[in-house]
Amino acid sequence: MDIKQLRYFHAIAEEGQITRAAKRLHMAQPPLSQQLKLLEEELGVKLVERERRGIILTGAGHLLYKRAEHILELMHTTTKELKELDEGYAGSLSVGAVASSGTTFLPFKLVNFHKKYPKVNFQLWEGDTNRILDLLNTGIIEIGIVRSIFDSELYHSVSLPNEPMVVAMGREWCCGEQTGQIDMTELAGKPLLLHRSNEVMMIECCRKNGFEPQILCQGDDVRSLLVWADAGLGLAIVPKSAVGLVPSNKLAYKEIIESSLEIRKAIIWLKNRYLSAITRNFLEMILSDLS
């Protein structure tokens, strides 16, 4: 018994007449009758009773009809799912990102992608650049968003727009003479809350401006830094895209006037490695947004 025979029998059972079933299947009646006879002989059971007006299913025929319906539907669904997977309309997107991008940059991209490809689910991995590179190299993820420090011989890359840093401050620490902007020197002597990945860059920038930063706290989550700033612990130094990430009526944001403090990131993927259709679709969406 094969799929073709099941399809023939299913049509006969639904039409209740071999002549109509043959017409539905776009074939002649005698070959269809022969196929039904061969199926009964192979299974060793009688599937239909022939009457003047057509055929009636036997008990075995009813059982086979139900099974055939399920099997044919499963075949149809499987074929559809495989096609959707091959074209990137279904499946899983595995992406890694340095922590700040996972919180700020990716959510909006994933929302837009989900609207276009609702059958795709997501696997998101976060960590520092080295961890994202490890995940790429081991095949756990297909693309990563990292700081712009990686081997260009191994990875394809697309640079993302540089992102300035801002100071998030509560009323207790409100400083800076300008509205919406603040000079680096005005952060001297203030308790700073930093994302751990920005520590070296911040220290170098502060020293260039003639002072040692007073780093009160380091963390791995931009949202936590904003919550602590909202509580009055100090001034949070975060990417500009994090503005408003934590709802607050007390926090004021000012962009730091210092180009060397901008964050440089890139989307990367391994050279000479197959990218799934889902990942290619996601990259295409991001690249179109950047162009």
C-alpha positions, 0 to 999 in steps of 0.5 A: 500500500502506498500514498497513490493507492490511499489517494485513490481509495480516499476519492472513491470513499468520498465520492461513493462511486468509482465513476465520479472518483475517476473523473475527480482523479482525472483518470479512466474508470477501469484502471481505478477499479483495478487499483481498488481490487489490487489494494483489497488483495494486498490487504486481504480484506474487502473494503467496499460492497458494490451496489447498483447505485455505487459502493458502500464502505465495509467496516474495514473500508471505514477504518482505512478511509479515516486513516487515509484522511489523516495520512493524506492531511499529514502529507499535505501539512508536512509538504507545506511546512517543509516549503515554508522552512525552505523559504524562511517562513517558518522555523527558528531564528538564532541570534546573539547580541551583546547585552545592550543590543539585546535590550535596545536594538533587537526588540524592535527588529524582532517585532517587525520581523515577527509581523512579516513571518509570524511562524518564526520563533526566536532563540536569543543569546546574550553576552559579551563579544567573546561569548557571541563569537564562541556561539557563532563558531560552534554553530549555536547561532547564525548571526551576532551583534557585537562590538567592532572587535573581531577578525574580518578574515573569518566573518562577514560584517555590516557596521551599525550606526555609531551610537552616542552615550547619554547620562540618565540622572535623577533630580538628586544628581541633575547637572550640566548647563546645557539642555539635552547635552552634557560635557564630559568634565561635568561628570567629574566627582559624580557617582557613575553607574556603568555597563561592565562592557563600557568600563575601559572606554569610559575610564580612557575618556575621563582621563583624556578629559583630565579626571579619574571617574568615580565608578560607583557600580557596574552591571550587565543590564542597562535596565538595572542601571536606569532603575538604580539611577531612578532610585538616586544611586548615581548617574547611569551612563547608557546607550542613547537607544536606552532612553525611556527603556525604564518608565520614570518621571524622575529621570532626565537624559543628556547626551554626552558631548564626546565622540570617542565615547560612541559605541561601535557595533556590527552584525557579523556571520561566519564566512563559508558557512550556510545561512538558513533562509530565515536568517537571510530574510532577517539580514535582508530586513536589517540591511534594508532598514540601514540603507 
